[in-house]
Amino acid sequence: MSRVWMLCLTLALVACSPSGRPVNPPWSQLTEQEQSVLAPLQPEWNRYNPRKKQEFLALVGHWASLTPAEQTNVQLHLYDWALMEMPDRQAARRSFDRIESLPPAARDAALAELAERERVREGREPAAGIETPDAPSAR
């Protein structure tokens, strides 16, 4: 699954469910399950602003509905997020905002294209008819 697509999915899951938690809980006040799910973010947790903490905590509420493979991918992308420099995080946020602003059909197409580009980068064969920077279609 595409890193960008999974990051967008993660951000979408995080953004869609507000929590009744304290606004700015320190790491030590998170439940065992929250700490387990959000473990990749632990080193930076106490530096996040309250809104960002609430967004990540919302992910825990969706955790049980994810398959084990999706859970693994989300945690890998949380590690990626934690390691990103600020300019890369800002670019990811802009990409997410752009995709979220699209109508549903266009959003699905954009996510499919991102997933296809990731498959090409990982060395997997692209689907027919999809143009990517690494594998342009024949004209």
Salt bridges, closest charged atoms under 4 A:
GLU34 OE2 - ARG21 NH1 2.94
GLU44 OE1 - ARG47 NH1 3.35
GLU55 OE2 - ARG51 NH2 2.83
GLU55 OE1 - LYS52 NZ 2.89
ASP80 OD2 - HIS77 ND1 3.57
GLU113 OE2 - ARG117 NH2 2.40
GLU116 OE1 - ARG119 NH2 2.92
GLU118 OE2 - ARG3 NE 3.97
GLU118 OE1 - ARG121 NH2 2.21
GLU122 OE1 - ARG124 NH2 2.16
GLU131 OE2 - ARG139 NH2 2.38
